[in-house]
Amino acid sequence: MLFWLAPPILWFTVFMLVPYAMLFYYSLGSVNYVTFEPGFSAANFIKVFTTQPYLGVMLKSAKLGLMTAIFTSILAYPVAFCLAFYAPAGRAKNFLYMLVIVPWWASYLVKAYAWKTILGSHGLINQLLLNTGIISHPLTFLLYNEFSVALTLTYIFTPFAILSIYSQLERIPVSLIEGARDLGATGWQIFYKIVFPISVPGILAGAVITFSLAFGDFISPALVGGPNSIMISNIVINLLGRAFDWPLAAAIGLVIIGMATALITVANHIERRLTVRL
């Protein structure tokens, strides 16, 4: 028994506990002329919450992550619902399922850069509006703002939400829906009282995944966000690569991990309460 437990315990120790311990060790130290000095101080954590732009950018990252989670859930639910209940079984359903997965085959950088060309002054949207005479000058507000970042992140991470919701909807027994229909329930009643409550764990799981990915993203803000839409990961990169302030970067990383842990805890609590009600 212990023999089979050794590999996962070893993997968890080497790739989880040791990196977190090193992160915590660095976060308590300081930097003196780009040289790390060990210490035992919470100054870096205090700096994260009291010094700008760290707290402001972290809140902005959380807002963009929340926007992405909401938008991806809204877009993903109808797709997952149709895929689970209306897609014909067999090759047609497999084909539709593949269409959801295919965007993952493209490079993340290519997908983010594509939206830069679409939303740009000479991009597809502006050229279409100019050619139809709707506008006389290119629209500049489509790019280099929080909207363009949220739109790009939503496009990139929606497949995660689709698969998460679909996997939950697929578990609903067909006999449960047929029994409700035989008892006289309407389509809306079946959806509102049976399908949607059961699918909530999938929605929460997809929202947590997309929020976490969007919160820690740094490519999309750099390409389509502009200087006013940088996110916390961009600051961490600058701290590691330019300022050589590894302790502050480690403290920010631990704060992000703590926020992610709190988010998962809240999602699990909501899921348990819904399960008890069902």
Backbone as a ProteinNet text record, in pm:
[ID]
protein_1_A
[PRIMARY]
MLFWLAPPILWFTVFMLVPYAMLFYYSLGSVNYVTFEPGFSAANFIKVFTTQPYLGVMLKSAKLGLMTAIFTSILAYPVAFCLAFYAPAGRAKNFLYMLVIVPWWASYLVKAYAWKTILGSHGLINQLLLNTGIISHPLTFLLYNEFSVALTLTYIFTPFAILSIYSQLERIPVSLIEGARDLGATGWQIFYKIVFPISVPGILAGAVITFSLAFGDFISPALVGGPNSIMISNIVINLLGRAFDWPLAAAIGLVIIGMATALITVANHIERRLTVRL
[TERTIARY]
83.1	0	86.7	186.2	275.5	357.1	386.7	464.3	390.7	258.7	180.8	155	159.3	140.7	267.9	381.6	508.5	520.3	488.6	503.4	419.3	286.9	211.8	258.2	297.8	348	477.8	564.8	691	666.5	573.7	541.1	485.1	393.1	332.2	437.3	530.3	633.2	728.7	773.9	874.4	815.8	695.4	640	537.6	500.5	404	460.9	493.8	537.4	670.4	766.1	897.6	890.7	822.7	812.6	740.3	633	561.7	649.7	726.8	817.1	924.2	977.4	1076.5	1014.4	891.3	822.4	804.1	765.1	747.3	881.9	985.1	1119.4	1164.6	1146.2	1186.3	1099.8	971.1	880.4	915	985.4	1021.9	1155.6	1224.7	1355.2	1347	1460.3	1468.3	1576.7	1588.4	1688.1	1777.2	1906.7	2003.7	2098	2078.6	2159.3	2152.4	2028.6	1993.9	2046.1	2077.7	2122.7	2020	1976	1876.1	1938.6	1869.2	1912	1801.4	1830	1727.1	1683.5	1561.3	1508.5	1382.8	1321.2	1196.7	1105.6	1060.5	982.1	860.3	750.2	626.7	615.5	728.5	726.4	675.4	709.1	665.2	514.1	456.7	311.7	240.4	298.4	240.2	247.5	357.4	375.4	273.1	239.5	141.1	6.6	-34	-167	-170.7	-55.8	-55.9	9.5	80.6	155.2	97.6	76.4	33.4	156.1	139.7	11.3	-31	33.7	14.4	-129.6	-185.5	-322.2	-421.7	-403.3	-495.2	-493.3	-374.9	-363.4	-419.3	-399.6	-454.8	-607	-666.3	-812.2	-860.8	-785.2	-822.2	-814.3	-711.6	-698.3	-814.6	-854.9	-969	-1097.4	-1113.2	-1232.2	-1235.4	-1122.5	-1117.5	-1137.9	-1084.3	-1107	-1253.5	-1319.4	-1462.2	-1544.6	-1510.1	-1580.2	-1565	-1444.3	-1420.2	-1500.5	-1504.7	-1580.4	-1729.3	-1783	-1925.4	-1954.5	-1872.7	-1896.8	-1881.3	-1779	-1760.1	-1875	-1925.8	-2038.9	-2163.6	-2188.1	-2306.1	-2296.5	-2178.4	-2161.1	-2155.4	-2097.7	-2074.4	-2200.3	-2288.5	-2403.2	-2493	-2535.5	-2620.4	-2551.2	-2420.8	-2347.6	-2343	-2309.3	-2303.4	-2440.9	-2545.4	-2681.5	-2723.1	-2699.4	-2734.4	-2650.9	-2525.4	-2438.9	-2482.9	-2534.7	-2574.1	-2711.1	-2805.8	-2944.6	-2997.7	-2939.5	-2995.5	-2904.2	-2776.6	-2686.2	-2716.3	-2727.9	-2755.8	-2640	-2673.9	-2571.1	-2490.7	-2369.9	-2285.8	-2180.2	-2152.1	-2044.7	-2074.2	-2201.5	-2236.9	-2203.3	-2235.3	-2205.5	-2055.4	-1984.4	-1838.5	-1776.6	-1836.3	-1785.5	-1805.3	-1923.9	-1949.4	-1857.9	-1834	-1743.3	-1602.1	-1562.3	-1429.3	-1417.8	-1527.8	-1523.8	-1495.4	-1537.2	-1509.2	-1362	-1303.7	-1165.3	-1064.6	-1102.6	-1008.9	-937.2	-1004.1	-929.8	-809	-807.3	-690.3	-568.3	-589.7	-476.6	-396.6	-460.3	-390.8	-310.3	-205.1	-120.5	-196.7	-173.3	-236.6	-197.1	-70.7	-22.7	-89.5	-110.7	-175.2	-319.3	-391.5	-531.1	-541	-450.5	-452.4	-416	-316.9	-275.6	-382.4	-460.1	-568	-669.6	-700.8	-796.4	-737.7	-606.6	-543.9	-563.6	-554	-576.8	-724.5	-812.5	-956.6	-1004.6	-957	-1005.3	-926.2	-815.1	-728.8	-792.5	-725.1	-776.7	-792.5	-707.1	-716.5	-763.6	-831.2	-876.7	-1006.6	-1055	-1173.2	-1297.1	-1318.4	-1439.1	-1439	-1328.9	-1322.3	-1332.9	-1269.7	-1278	-1420.2	-1490.2	-1628.4	-1717.8	-1700.9	-1781.5	-1747.6	-1621.2	-1581.2	-1634.1	-1627.2	-1673.5	-1823.9	-1896.8	-2042.8	-2088.7	-1996.8	-2031.6	-2092	-2089.2	-2146	-2060.6	-1931.5	-1840.7	-1750.5	-1696.9	-1605.7	-1461.4	-1441.3	-1307.3	-1300.1	-1184.3	-1172	-1201.1	-1265.4	-1294.4	-1170.1	-1128.8	-1007.1	-1034.7	-1161.6	-1192.1	-1205.1	-1194.7	-1207.8	-1082.7	-971.1	-844.2	-773.6	-686.9	-605.6	-689.7	-777.4	-857	-901	-974.6	-1019.5	-1119.3	-1198.9	-1295.1	-1224.8	-1119.7	-1048.6	-981.6	-931.7	-870.1	-975.6	-1090.3	-1196.6	-1249.6	-1263.9	-1312.6	-1215.3	-1087.6	-987	-980.5	-981.7	-977.2	-1102.8	-1216.8	-1341.4	-1334.6	-1285.2	-1273.3	-1178.9	-1068	-966.5	-1010.8	-1080.1	-1108.9	-1250.2	-1335.8	-1471.9	-1475.6	-1387.6	-1391.7	-1378.2	-1301.7	-1289.8	-1425.5	-1499	-1630.7	-1728.5	-1721.8	-1812.1	-1794.6	-1671.2	-1646.3	-1682.7	-1659.9	-1694.8	-1846.1	-1920.9	-2067	-2122.7	-2067.5	-2114.9	-2095.5	-1980.7	-1956.2	-2056.9	-2106.1	-2206.6	-2345.2	-2378.4	-2509.9	-2523.8	-2413.6	-2419	-2449.9	-2429.4	-2455.8	-2603.3	-2683.9	-2825	-2894.7	-2958.7	-3025.6	-3142.6	-3151.2	-3263.1	-3395.3	-3392.8	-3515.6	-3570.7	-3482.8	-3528	-3607.3	-3558.8	-3628.6	-3758.6	-3753.8	-3874.9	-3980.1	-3937.7	-4032.7	-4098.9	-4022.2	-4078.7	-4176.4	-4142.6	-4232.4	-4361.7	-4350.5	-4470.2	-4562	-4503.1	-4583.1	-4643	-4620.4	-4683.7	-4597.6	-4470	-4382.2	-4354.7	-4353.5	-4322.4	-4171.6	-4131.4	-3988.7	-3914.9	-3976.1	-3914	-3902.8	-4005.6	-4000.9	-3892.3	-3878.8	-3774.3	-3636.4	-3619.5	-3490.1	-3462.4	-3561.9	-3541.7	-3526.9	-3601.9	-3603	-3513.9	-3474.9	-3394.8	-3259.6	-3264.1	-3141.5	-3046.3	-3096.2	-3006.6	-2946.2	-3025.2	-2962.2	-2854.4	-2877.9	-2778.4	-2652.7	-2670.4	-2557	-2475.3	-2522.2	-2451.6	-2307.5	-2279.1	-2139	-2049.2	-2101.4	-2023.4	-2000.3	-2102	-2087	-1982.4	-1989	-1892.7	-1751.1	-1737.6	-1604.6	-1547.9	-1631.4	-1585.5	-1551.6	-1631.4	-1605.4	-1474.8	-1449.6	-1324.9	-1204.3	-1215.8	-1104.9	-1078.3	-1182.7	-1164.3	-1119.7	-1172.9	-1129.1	-980.2	-937	-796.9	-704.5	-742.9	-660.8	-655.5	-770.7	-774.9	-701.6	-716.9	-651.8	-499.7	-446	-301.5	-247	-329.8	-284	-196.4	-100.1	-13.6	7.8	-27.8	-6.9	-113.1	-239.9	-347.7	-337.8	-313.9	-297.7	-182.7	-74.8	40	10.3	-73.2	-101.2	-217.3	-326.8	-448	-490.4	-420.2	-463.2	-405.1	-281.6	-219.6	-164.2	-104	-39.3	-136	-262.6	-360.1	-434.7	-404.1	-475.9	-380.8	-268	-176.3	-238.5	-200.6	-252.9	-138.8	-174.3	-77.1	37.2	9.7	116.9	220.8	178.5	274.5	367.4	313.3	396.6	494.2	446.8	535.5	650.9	621.4	727	829	781.7	874.5	958	896.1	970.5	1079.8	1051.6	1148.5	1256	1215.8	1308.8	1380.5	1319.1	1381	1424.8	1333.7	1365.4	1444.3	1443.2	1511.2	1463.6	1335.3	1277.8	1202.8	1276.8	1217.5	1133.6	1172.4	1088	949.1	938.2	806.7	725.5	789.9	720.4	670.8	750.4	708.8	590.4	591.5	479.5	351.2	361	243.7	193.2	285.6	246.1	171.8	217.5	149.2	11.5	0	-130.9	-227.7	-179.6	-264	-306.8	-214.3	-247.7	-352.5	-338.2	-437.5	-574.5	-579	-706.6	-769.8	-688.4	-740.3	-794.4	-723.4	-769.7	-901.9	-913.9	-1039.1	-1153	-1125.2	-1227.8	-1276.1	-1184.4	-1221.6	-1302.6	-1264.2	-1337.2	-1480.3	-1498.2	-1633	-1715.4	-1654.2	-1725.5	-1767.6	-1679.2	-1714.3	-1826.6	-1824.5	-1930.8	-2065.7	-2066.2	-2190.7	-2239.5	-2146.3	-2184.6	-2244	-2185.8	-2238.6	-2378.3	-2400.3	-2532	-2637.2	-2599.2	-2693.8	-2720.2	-2617.2	-2635.7	-2730.1	-2717.4	-2807.6	-2951.8	-2972	-3107.6	-3168.6	-3083.7	-3136.4	-3166.3
-120.2	0	125.4	129.1	243.5	257.5	142.8	147.7	225.4	203.1	272	417.7	448.8	587.8	670.7	605.4	678.3	769.8	722.7	812.3	939.8	931.6	1057.7	1148.1	1087.7	1169.5	1238.2	1165.3	1223.4	1335.2	1309.6	1411.8	1536.7	1518.6	1632	1709.7	1638.4	1704.6	1785.6	1723.6	1788.1	1904.6	1885.9	1986.7	2080.2	2054.5	2141.8	2198.9	2112.2	2160.1	2234.3	2178.5	2242.5	2378.3	2391.1	2524.9	2625.7	2582	2674.5	2715.5	2622	2654.9	2753.9	2734.2	2827.2	2965	2965.8	3092.1	3167.4	3095.6	3157	3205.5	3128.7	3166.4	3296.7	3308.3	3430	3549	3525	3635.4	3703.7	3635.7	3693.1	3766	3760.4	3823.9	3962.6	4012.2	4145.4	4145	4257	4270.2	4389.6	4367.6	4474.7	4476.8	4578	4588.3	4458.8	4422.2	4304.4	4174.6	4177	4056.6	4018.9	3893.5	3848.3	3830.1	3883.7	3867.9	3798.9	3682.1	3612	3695.2	3672.3	3744.6	3678.2	3745.7	3694.2	3815	3875.3	3997.9	3988.6	4048.8	4053.5	4182.4	4252.3	4382.2	4371.1	4263.5	4248.7	4229.9	4155	4136.3	4267.8	4343.5	4474	4567.2	4559.6	4643.9	4610.7	4482.9	4441.4	4508	4517.5	4568.5	4718.2	4780.8	4923	5013.3	4957.5	5038	5019.1	5130.3	5123.6	5105.3	5036.9	4997.2	4855.2	4789.4	4646	4610.6	4673.1	4640.7	4679.9	4797.6	4842.2	4750.5	4709	4620	4482.3	4437.7	4307.9	4310.3	4419.8	4433	4441.2	4510.5	4518.1	4380.2	4303.4	4167.3	4080.8	4098.1	4022	4061.4	4191.1	4234.9	4177.3	4178.5	4120.8	3969.6	3905.2	3762.1	3731	3813.7	3794.3	3819	3923.6	3951	3834	3781.1	3667.3	3546	3519.6	3404.9	3419.1	3539	3561.8	3548.5	3612.8	3610.1	3469.2	3396.8	3260.9	3169.8	3187.9	3106.4	3134.1	3261.7	3299.3	3241.6	3246.6	3194.3	3042	2983.7	2839.3	2759.4	2812.7	2732.2	2690.6	2781.8	2736.8	2634	2652.6	2556.9	2420.3	2418.6	2291.2	2227.3	2307.2	2254.5	2188.8	2256.4	2199.2	2075.2	2078	1963.4	1842.6	1866.1	1756.4	1698.8	1785.1	1739.3	1742.1	1822.2	1837.5	1787.9	1770.1	1720.8	1574.9	1538.5	1398	1308.4	1191.3	1097.9	1045.8	1003.5	946	1043.1	1033.5	1113.4	1262.8	1299.2	1441.9	1504.1	1434.3	1486.1	1491.1	1390.1	1391.2	1505.8	1535.6	1646.1	1779.5	1799	1922.6	1932.6	1819.5	1817	1855	1808.8	1842.2	1990.6	2051	2193.6	2276.8	2226.8	2297	2283.1	2168.3	2141	2198.2	2208.9	2251.8	2382.7	2486.3	2610.3	2590.8	2484.4	2459.2	2420.6	2375.8	2334.6	2454.7	2569.2	2690.1	2749.2	2817.2	2879.8	2989	2995.6	3099.8	3237.9	3254.6	3384	3422.3	3325.4	3352.5	3398.4	3332.3	3369.2	3508.7	3540.7	3674.5	3780.5	3751	3848.6	3866.6	3761	3771.2	3877	3882.9	3984.2	4123.8	4135.2	4266.3	4315.4	4225	4263.2	4286.3	4214.9	4232.7	4365.4	4402.5	4522	4647.2	4633.9	4747.5	4850.2	4963.8	5072.1	5028.2	4938.5	4885.4	4740	4702	4565.5	4537.2	4414.7	4367.5	4449.7	4479.6	4551.4	4693.1	4763.1	4900.6	4906	4812.1	4811.1	4783.6	4695.1	4665.6	4787.3	4856.1	4974.5	5088.1	5101.9	5206.6	5179.6	5055	5020.1	5033.6	5011.8	5026	5168.3	5258	5397.4	5429	5333.2	5357.2	5457.9	5450.9	5545.7	5607.4	5723.1	5790.8	5784.6	5753.9	5740.9	5612.2	5548	5422.6	5443.7	5343.2	5346.8	5305.6	5390.9	5363.8	5301.1	5303.2	5252.3	5100.3	5035.5	4890	4819	4890.3	4826.8	4906.2	4835.7	4893.4	4947.4	4862.2	4893.7	4762.5	4773.9	4655.2	4574.1	4642	4569.8	4472.6	4518.6	4432.7	4315.8	4339.5	4231.1	4128.1	4174.6	4082.4	4004	4069.3	4001.4	3893.4	3925.4	3828.1	3709.9	3736.9	3629	3542.2	3605.1	3528.7	3433.8	3483	3397.9	3279.9	3306	3202.5	3096.7	3137	3044.9	2988	3028.5	2974.9	2822.8	2760.2	2612.8	2542.9	2600.1	2539.2	2535.5	2646.1	2652.2	2558.2	2549.1	2460.8	2315.8	2269.6	2130.4	2103.7	2201.6	2183.4	2170.3	2257.3	2252.7	2129.7	2098.1	1982.6	1851.9	1837.8	1716	1699.3	1809.9	1802.5	1774.5	1837.6	1815.1	1672.9	1616.7	1481.6	1377.1	1412	1317.8	1311.2	1403.8	1404.9	1286.1	1197.7	1082.3	1125.9	1065.7	1096.4	1055.5	949.1	902.7	1007.2	1085.8	1190.8	1297.6	1335.8	1436.9	1379.7	1254	1192.3	1174.8	1140.6	1126.5	1258.6	1366.5	1498.3	1539.7	1503.7	1537.9	1456.2	1330.2	1247.3	1297.4	1362.8	1415.9	1552.4	1599.7	1724	1847.5	1833.8	1949.8	2006.4	2137.5	2203.3	2204.6	2243	2249.5	2346.5	2463	2560.8	2509.6	2440.6	2385.1	2278.4	2196.8	2094.1	2159	2264.3	2332	2401.8	2474.2	2557	2474.2	2363	2285.9	2162.1	2118	1996	2020.8	2066.1	2075.2	2179.8	2300.8	2408.7	2382.7	2342.7	2316.7	2209	2104.8	1998	2046.4	2141.9	2190	2296.9	2346.9	2453.9	2415.5	2293.5	2258.5	2272.8	2237.7	2254.6	2402	2484.7	2629	2685.2	2645.9	2695.1	2649.2	2523.1	2471.4	2546.3	2567.6	2642.5	2786.2	2847.8	2986.5	2997.6	2901.2	2903.7	2887.3	2796	2773	2897	2952.8	3070	3192.2	3208.2	3320.1	3307.8	3189.3	3169.5	3192	3139.9	3157.3	3302.7	3370.2	3510.9	3598.8	3569.9	3649.3	3646.5	3532.1	3519	3539.2	3582.5	3598.8	3722.9	3715.5	3831.2	3859.9	3765	3785.6	3878.4	3850.7	3933.6	4079.2	4108.8	4249.5	4317.8	4242.5	4302.3	4331.3	4247.7	4264.2	4359.6	4342.9	4419.9	4513.7	4510.6	4591.7	4730.5	4747.3	4878.2	4905.3	5021.9	5052.6	5068.1	5099.6	5120.3	4993.8	4882.4	4757.9	4645.3	4680.5	4575.5	4499.8	4375.2	4290.4	4249.4	4182	4154.9	4067.7	3979	3893.8	3975.4	4082.5	4169.8	4236.5	4275.1	4335.8	4233.6	4110.5	4005.8	3981.1	3979.9	3959.6	4071.7	4196.2	4309.2	4301.4	4256.6	4243.9	4137.4	4031.1	3923.5	3955.2	4021.1	4040.1	4172.5	4279	4411.9	4463	4457.9	4511.8	4414.1	4286.9	4181.3	4178.8	4211.4	4209.1	4078.4	3972.2	3840	3826.5	3882.9	3870.2	3929.5	4047.1	4107.6	4025.4	3975.2	3889.7	3762.3	3706.1	3585.4	3615.3	3731.7	3768.9	3784.6	3847.1	3861.5	3724.3	3634.2	3499.5	3426.8	3441.2	3376.1	3437.4	3567.2	3631.7	3580.4	3564.7	3512.4	3368.6	3288.2	3150.7	3148.6	3239.1	3248.2	3287.4	3381.8	3422.1	3306.8	3231.7	3117	3010.2	2987.1	2888.5	2931.3	3060.3	3111.6	3098.3	3125.9	3114.5	2970.5	2875.9	2734.8	2691.6	2739.9	2707.1	2757.5	2880.5	2938.4	2859.7	2824.7	2747.5	2610.8	2545.1	2415.9	2429.5	2537.4	2560.2	2579.6	2658.4	2679.8	2549	2470.3	2342.2	2247.5	2242.7	2154.2	2197.6	2327.1	2375.2	2343.4	2356.3	2322.2	2173.4	2093.3	1947.8	1906.3	1968.5	1936.4	1972.2	2084.6	2126.4	2030.3	1979.7	1886.4	1750.6
0	0	0	89.5	96.7	-30.7	-95.6	-219.4	-328.2	-339.2	-442	-406.3	-278	-237.3	-252.7	-261.6	-267.7	-389.5	-512.1	-628.4	-620.8	-589.2	-580.6	-467.6	-353.5	-243.4	-283.5	-352.4	-398.4	-498.8	-591.6	-692.1	-625.5	-529.4	-460.1	-380.4	-321.4	-241.2	-328.9	-438.5	-523.8	-602.2	-656.9	-746.8	-681.7	-557.8	-490.1	-360.7	-266.3	-135.9	-142.4	-213.2	-221.3	-290.9	-407.9	-468.6	-380.4	-312.7	-223.9	-106.8	-54.1	56.4	10.9	-109.2	-162.4	-187	-235.8	-258	-126.9	-23.7	108	164.1	141.4	188.9	123.7	-7.4	-78.3	-38.6	-11.8	19.5	150.8	238.5	369	365	252.1	240.4	179.8	133.6	73.6	-32.3	-103	-208.4	-178.1	-187.4	-165.6	-285	-372.1	-494.3	-575.3	-609.3	-690.3	-629.1	-502.3	-433	-327	-330.8	-234.5	-97.8	3.6	141.5	220.5	276.7	354.9	474.5	516.6	630.8	683.4	776.3	833.6	859.1	749.8	758.2	667.7	714.5	635.2	555.8	538.1	470.8	327.4	259.6	120.3	110.9	203.7	204.3	238.3	331.3	364.8	244.3	171.3	53.3	-55.3	-68.6	-169.2	-144.7	-18.2	14.4	44.4	59	96.4	-6.3	-102.4	-198.7	-338.2	-406	-544.3	-633.2	-748.4	-808.1	-776.7	-681.4	-663.7	-629.5	-527.5	-487.7	-595.9	-656.4	-761.7	-882.5	-923.5	-1039.3	-1005.6	-881.9	-841.7	-844.8	-797.3	-802.4	-946.4	-1031.7	-1173.1	-1237.8	-1202.1	-1254.8	-1209.5	-1081.6	-1030.8	-1103.9	-1133.4	-1205.8	-1347.3	-1415.7	-1550.1	-1545.3	-1442	-1427.2	-1403.6	-1321.3	-1295.2	-1420.6	-1495.9	-1621.7	-1717.9	-1725.9	-1815.1	-1771.7	-1640.7	-1590	-1622.4	-1606	-1633.9	-1782.9	-1865.6	-2009.8	-2066.8	-2021.5	-2072.5	-2030.1	-1908.1	-1862.3	-1944.5	-1974.6	-2054.1	-2194.4	-2253.8	-2389.4	-2391.3	-2286.4	-2287.3	-2256.9	-2172.3	-2128.9	-2245.8	-2333.4	-2446.1	-2533.8	-2557.3	-2641.3	-2574.1	-2444.9	-2373	-2363.2	-2345	-2335.3	-2466.6	-2576.7	-2707.7	-2736.7	-2698.2	-2722.5	-2641.3	-2521.7	-2433.9	-2467.9	-2511	-2525.7	-2669.3	-2754.9	-2889.1	-3000.3	-2971.1	-3074.8	-3104	-3231.3	-3264.8	-3223.9	-3174.4	-3129.4	-3247.5	-3219	-3322.3	-3372.3	-3501.8	-3559.4	-3554.9	-3571	-3570.1	-3434.9	-3327	-3194	-3170.9	-3216.4	-3203.3	-3282.4	-3398	-3479.6	-3408	-3350.5	-3275.7	-3154.2	-3091.4	-2975.8	-3017.9	-3134.2	-3184.3	-3217	-3264.6	-3295.3	-3170.8	-3055.8	-2930.3	-2893.3	-2922.5	-2882.8	-2982.4	-3109.1	-3213.2	-3181.6	-3126	-3095.6	-3005.9	-2924.7	-2839.5	-2921.3	-3043.1	-3124.7	-3174.7	-3179.9	-3225.3	-3111	-3145.4	-3045.3	-2970.7	-2840.8	-2759.6	-2811.4	-2845.7	-2893.9	-3024.8	-3111.5	-3240	-3219.2	-3127.1	-3101.3	-3040.5	-2950	-2890.1	-2992.5	-3076.2	-3178.1	-3284.3	-3310	-3407.9	-3366.8	-3236.8	-3190.3	-3198.7	-3190.3	-3208.2	-3350.8	-3446.9	-3586.4	-3615.5	-3546.5	-3568.8	-3512.6	-3393.8	-3325.7	-3359.5	-3431	-3459.5	-3551.9	-3566.8	-3651.7	-3795.9	-3840.6	-3976.5	-3974.9	-3868	-3853.7	-3926	-3907.7	-3978.8	-3945.2	-3817.3	-3776.7	-3832.5	-3819.3	-3869.2	-4021.1	-4088.6	-4234.9	-4282.4	-4211	-4247.5	-4227.3	-4113.8	-4086.7	-4181.1	-4218.4	-4311.7	-4451.6	-4494.6	-4629	-4644.6	-4535.5	-4541.9	-4516.5	-4483.4	-4463.4	-4328.1	-4236.4	-4103	-4026	-4042	-3976.9	-4083.5	-4052.2	-4145.6	-4099.7	-3970.8	-3915.9	-3834	-3831.8	-3755.4	-3607.8	-3547.3	-3404.4	-3327.2	-3234.7	-3158.2	-3021.7	-2978.9	-2844.4	-2840.7	-2955.7	-2958.6	-2906.7	-2906.2	-2871.5	-2762.4	-2689.3	-2582.8	-2467.4	-2418	-2299.7	-2235.1	-2124.5	-2052.6	-2134.6	-2217.7	-2301.1	-2395.1	-2461.3	-2556.2	-2484.5	-2362.3	-2285.4	-2245.8	-2194.2	-2153.6	-2272.7	-2388.8	-2508.2	-2553.5	-2554.5	-2597.1	-2501.2	-2370.9	-2272.3	-2279.5	-2303.3	-2315.3	-2434.2	-2545.6	-2664.4	-2639.1	-2573.7	-2555.2	-2455.6	-2347.9	-2238.5	-2240.3	-2333.5	-2339	-2353.6	-2433.4	-2441.9	-2307	-2214.1	-2081.4	-2011.7	-2021.9	-1958.9	-2028.2	-2160.7	-2234.7	-2190.4	-2185.4	-2148.8	-2003.3	-1916.5	-1776.2	-1758	-1822	-1810.6	-1881.8	-1996.3	-2072.9	-1995.4	-1929.3	-1853.1	-1739.7	-1684.8	-1578.7	-1636.2	-1747.6	-1809.4	-1860.6	-1905.9	-1961.9	-1854.5	-1727.9	-1618.9	-1582.1	-1630.2	-1594.9	-1662.7	-1586.6	-1647.6	-1735.7	-1851	-1941.4	-1877.4	-1798.1	-1732.5	-1635.5	-1574.8	-1482.8	-1558	-1673.6	-1754.3	-1809.7	-1856.4	-1910.7	-1802.6	-1680.4	-1570.9	-1536.4	-1537	-1509.5	-1619.5	-1743	-1854	-1846	-1805.6	-1791.7	-1680.3	-1578.8	-1468.3	-1500.4	-1622.8	-1665.8	-1657.6	-1628.3	-1619.5	-1757.8	-1766	-1892.7	-1914.4	-2035.4	-2065.3	-1975.4	-1947.5	-1860.2	-1717.5	-1669	-1534.1	-1521.6	-1624.5	-1622.7	-1617.6	-1696.4	-1698.6	-1565.7	-1515.3	-1397.1	-1268.7	-1258.5	-1134.6	-1138	-1255.9	-1263.8	-1330.6	-1455.9	-1535.2	-1479.4	-1460	-1416.2	-1278.7	-1176.4	-1045.7	-1050.1	-1130.9	-1139.8	-1213.2	-1305.6	-1384.4	-1313.9	-1199.6	-1128.8	-1093.1	-1043.8	-1017.4	-1139.8	-1257.8	-1379.7	-1411.3	-1387.2	-1409.7	-1315	-1187.6	-1089.3	-1123.1	-1162.6	-1197.1	-1316.6	-1419.5	-1535.9	-1501.4	-1413.5	-1373.5	-1296.1	-1207.6	-1130.5	-1223.2	-1318.9	-1412	-1495.7	-1555.6	-1642.3	-1562.5	-1441.2	-1357.8	-1326.2	-1286.2	-1249.9	-1369.3	-1485	-1603.8	-1647.6	-1643.6	-1684.8	-1584.9	-1456.4	-1352.2	-1367.2	-1404.5	-1415.6	-1555.2	-1648.1	-1786.6	-1800.2	-1891.5	-1915.1	-2063.8	-2151	-2293.8	-2352.1	-2323.1	-2377.7	-2333.3	-2204.1	-2166.1	-2238.1	-2263.7	-2332	-2478.5	-2541.5	-2684.1	-2710.9	-2638.6	-2669.6	-2557.5	-2443.9	-2330.5	-2325.7	-2370.8	-2361	-2222.2	-2202.3	-2074	-1958.4	-1986.7	-1879.5	-1841.6	-1904.5	-1877.3	-1839.7	-1780.3	-1735.9	-1619.5	-1605.5	-1499.4	-1407.8	-1301	-1195.6	-1245.6	-1342	-1395.1	-1469.7	-1537.7	-1604.7	-1504.4	-1389	-1284.6	-1227.5	-1207.4	-1155.3	-1252.1	-1381.2	-1481.6	-1473.8	-1459.8	-1448.5	-1321.1	-1212.8	-1087.8	-1098	-1171.1	-1184.3	-1287.8	-1398.1	-1508.9	-1510.6	-1458	-1465.3	-1329.5	-1233.8	-1101.1	-1015	-1052.2	-975.2	-829.6	-810.6	-675.5	-657.3	-641.5	-626.6	-500.3	-388.1	-268.2	-286.6	-346.7	-367.7	-467.3	-571.8	-668.2	-600.8	-511.1	-438.6	-347.8	-283	-196.5	-278.1	-394.3	-480.7	-524	-556.7	-596.6	-486.6	-362.4	-250.7	-225.7	-242.6	-227.6	-334.1	-456.9	-564.9	-534.2	-484.9	-447.9	-337.3	-240.6	-133.6	-185.3	-280.9	-339.7	-416.1	-489.6	-564.8	-469.8	-360.4	-261.9	-200	-168.6	-112.3	-212.3	-339.3	-441.9	-455.2	-456.1	-466.8	-345.5	-227.9	-105.5	-110.4	-156.9	-169.2	-270.4	-384.2	-485.9	-432.7	-356.6	-298.7	-196.4	-119.7	-21.1	-90.6	-197.5	-272.3	-333.2	-385.8	-446.4	-343.5	-224.3	-119.7	-75.6	-63.4	-24	-128.7	-254.9	-361.8	-365.8	-338.7	-338.4	-227.6	-110	1	-33.8	-99.4	-137.3	-238.7	-329.5	-429.1	-366.9
[MASK]
++++++++++++++++++++++++++++++++++++++++++++++++++++++++++++++++++++++++++++++++++++++++++++++++++++++++++++++++++++++++++++++++++++++++++++++++++++++++++++++++++++++++++++++++++++++++++++++++++++++++++++++++++++++++++++++++++++++++++++++++++++++++++++++++++++++++++++++++++++++

